[in-house]
Amino acid sequence: MSTHVLDTMHGCPAAGMVVELHTTQGDQATLVKRFTLNSDGRNPDGLLYDHTNLKTGTYRLVFDVKGYFAARGVPLPEPNFLNRVALDFGVAHADQHYHVPLLVSPWSYSTYRGS
């Protein structure tokens, strides 16, 4: 499992964005790992899980969008439009790679299952 964030406002990787990975079960979320994206906008340790320890189930990635854009000096309204973006997704096949990218600006975001 991996992630990659692109800042569509500035046309660059979202270096320095803080991200959390949680496992979820119903309404309960358990923090697995908190990390800061590297200069390429990727999780610095590479895979969050690989095929030997990824389990089927549900997960949540939480991206600190407000903190990232505020740190870049982007003037944000108060309250801002996006604060933290939470992506809930399922892993049905633990033997496959799940890449979860995020394209983000202070006003919008998009995601998909990457390769």
N, C-alpha and C positions, 0 to 999 in steps of 0.2 A: 504494500500500500504506500502510495506517495502522494504529494501535493505540489502544486506550483501556482504562484499567484502573479498575475500581470496587472499592473497599474495602467488602466486604459486612459486615464486623464493625462498622464505624463508620457505614455508610450514606453514603459520600461518595466523590469521586474520589480516587485514590491519588496525590495530588500529591507529588512528590519521589522517587518510585520510580525506581530506575536500571534501564534496559532495554538489552539488546544485540540487534542484528540481525546474523545470520550468513547467508551462503550455505553450502549443504552439498552435498557430493558423497560418497556412501557414508558412511564414518565420519569424513570430514574436514569441519571447519567453519572458515570464514574470516570473521573479524570484519569487518563492513562499517561499522558505526556503533554508538557507545555514546551514550546520551542520558538525560536526566532528565525525567520527565513533568512537565508544567506544572500549574497550579492546577486545571485541568479534567481532569487525569489522562490527557492526550493527549500524543503526541509533539510537542514544541514547534515544530518546523519544518513542521508539517502532514504532508504525504505523505512517506513514506520513499522511495518510488519513484512516478513517475507513468507514464502510458501510453507516454511517449516513451522511458523507460529501463528499465522493468520487463522482465525476461526470464523465459521459462518455466524452471521448474526447482524445486529444493527450497530451503527457507529454514528458519531457526530464530530464534524470538524467545526471549530468556532474561530473565526477570523476577526481580529481587532481592527476593523476598518477605520473607525473614528480615531483611534490612537495613532495609526499609521499616517493618515492624512494630516492630522494635527501636527505630528512630528515633522512633516514635510513643509509646514508653514501654510497649508491651504486654509483660507478663512472659511470656517464652517458656521452655519447658523446654529442658534441654540433654542430649542433642541435640534440637533443635527438630524438629517434624514436617515442615514445609516449609522448604527453604532457598532454592534457586533453582528456579523453574518454567521448564522448557524446552518450548516448543511447536514441533514440527516439522510443517511443512505444505508442500504443493505448489502451485505456480502453473501451471495448465494453459493459461490464456488470458491472455497478457500485455496484451491490450487491455482487460481488465476491471479493476475496482477490487477489491482484496482488503483488507478491514477485518478485523483479528484482535483482538477485544476479550478481556479477561480479567476475570472476576469472582473475587475472591479474599478469603480470610480466612487466619488462621494455620493452619487445619485443613483447608481444602478450596479447590478452584478449579474453574472451568468456563469453557469457551470455545466459540466458534462462528464461522462465517464471517458477518460482518455486512455491512451495505450502505453 
